[in-house]
Amino acid sequence: MLILVKSLYLTIKIKNLTYRFLYTFFLIICSLFAQAQTALDRLQKEYNNASNKTTEQLRLAPRYANALFLNNEKARSHQILEINIPIATKQNDGKFAAILYAVQAINYRLDNKNIESSKSLSLAKKYSLKTNDNESKGYLNYAEGWISIRNNKTTQAVAAFLKAIDYYENSPTTSTLYLRFANVVKELAAIYANMSEYQLEEKYSKQFLLLASKQNDPNVTFDAYMRMGYMYEQKYVQNNSDIPLRNKVEQYYLQAIATFNKNKDAMLNKSNLSYAAINLANLYTGFNPDKAKKYAELANAVSLEIGDAIHIASSFGILAELALQKKQHDVAKSYFLKASMEIGKSNVKDHNIELSILESLSEISEDQGNYEESLVYYKSYLDKYKSVYDQEKLNITKRLESQFENERQQQKYIKLQLESDKKAQQIRLMDILRKQREQIYSNLKLVEENQRERLKFSELQSEKKEQQLRLSKLETQQKNKNIDSFKKLLTYKEKLNSYYITFIFISIVLIALLLYVYKQRARSMKQRDNLHTLAIEKEKQNSKINTLTALLEGQEQERTRLARDLHDGLGGLLSGTKLQLSHINLYQGEMIEEGISRSINQIDSAVEELRRVAHNLMPDLLAKYSLAVTVEEFANRMSNATLNIHTEFINYNNSLSQEKQLLIYRIIQELVNNAIKHADASEIIIQLSEEEGLLNLTVEDNGKGFDHHNLNTKKTAGFYNIESRIQFLKGTMSIRSELNIGTSVELQIPVY
């Protein structure tokens, strides 16, 4: 049931869109002369006061003529143009004549006088060549585009409107320039809207709003806001999940209503308020029923006050839909009945709305279990549909026959005129030849020639009649072809409608399947993400375990090296001292002194070895001073005649904790020892720098280098210990090495 009700309101909305198009169409015709519609007396007074001033009279004449025409005083409008056009054509500057003829062309087209409209437009073009006024040339191109779009010549219309914009952009500012300019960009926005060219529609709609802001006319400002709202509403209908787009639609419709309320006395069309309120209520229907009801009731109150049947029916349609959303079937039915009554009062009938109302009433009655009443409404729906369809076919046939007859008469008139001119020229030519021969010949041959000429003349007349007969046959054949084409078109549309229904059904099924697949895929992706998160956590734990294991292994290796140094170095020296002292002969004085001296030397060596081992465990300088002093002392101690170790400190602030300094010192020791043992280097550079919370350590040598791409740090104890310490410090290591050139190891360690 909800779907059927929605279809009803969509039909009403279509009606609103149709009304909106008619409203825009009306404003395009008369927006330049909008004030003339409601202030005809004032224009008449201004025009009469300017009767003694030719320039002022010619300036006011187009506005006055249009105001008369749009107020159904067509005879008076044509009279004003007929009076002023001869005056304008006598002016040296052709701008007034061009504008007046362009206005006349538009008025003729509104009266469906296409031939007269074409002639007036041609004269407007003629006089536009006699002026350098860009505004009048722009208005001529506007009129040409306006007529072209009504003749279904969209390409020509767009070209003409673009020329008009070019002229207006190069025209000095006048009291009418911005309004005429606004009419052109509004036409282009409407054209591109029908072509679904949203970018171009948005461009010209925004330009229309900009031009409207330069005028002190709330009617144009209101129209610009409605144009912007309608443009974004079209986009929102295509993607109703785009909330920012919906907010833009709401913003512009609310601005239009605010403009109307702020300038009520100056607004030309009081139905504009209900027009904007209906659009806003329609927007709110999908997400805010309370606001939708508020603006629907506002539209209903305004339209009832001014007696606009279409707007009354539209507002009742919205209220009915809101009632059905709350399952208030009786209330919805009463609204639909009221809407039907208002449609019946309207002079402009919309059979689609009537059919939708009857169909919705039938469905509501069926939902309520009132099948007898539902059947009555459904029979009324079928009767109305049949009468509308038959009448439409009859109207289309009559319109096509009338259009065909008009075109046929016009073509016949043009061809006959051409044939007549051609025959007249031939007759004049033969008459001249006949006179010449009468002068040359004065004998009996002249009679013979005259007879021949008469014979030719008779033959020409016969040919003329044959041509007329052939033309008549061709016209009959063309008419039959047009009727056949129209029948084929009707058949094609019926098939197309059935295809559309099938396509919509298939699309709904596909969308449902896609939604199901999407949900299944989303569920699978969520499970996979959870597994991935668990794997990452496990990997982090393994990394921490490996790091701690490496540190423990490093400590164990350090203990092993300490034991080896104590056993091999200090233990050997002490054992030798003990052996030396045990072999001293107490009875040989000279030998005692020499033995004691040797033992003291060995004890001194043992003390020096003990200091070296202790220094390797924890340098005194690192505890007392800083890492920089300790590294510099280490470089001096390791340097010799064949090895030179340089140290560089750049912006080093000694901001590391002692624990981190010791780890970095061990890394430097390991890198320098590797360079000495494996690289055969003669020069080593140790560089420490600190910047932006990072400590940069670089150790370079000029040794023989190695292939670092094949380096497996896990199988190399030294590099494995270095890498473990770096991971503990949360730093990074980069190795660059080239054979016979050297190696560079760069470390980056966070200070905090």
PyMOL commands that set and color helices and strands:
alter all, ss='L'
color gray80, all
select helices_A, chain A and resi 2-38+40-49+54-70+74-89+95-110+114-128+134-150+154-169+177-194+198-213+218-238+243-262+264-266+271-285+289-306+309-325+329-345+351-367+371-440+445-582+589-617+620-624+627-638+658-679+708-710+717-728
alter helices_A, ss='H'
color red, helices_A
select strands_A, chain A and resi 644-650+683-691+694-701+732-738+742-750
alter strands_A, ss='S'
color yellow, strands_A
deselect
rebuild
show_as cartoon
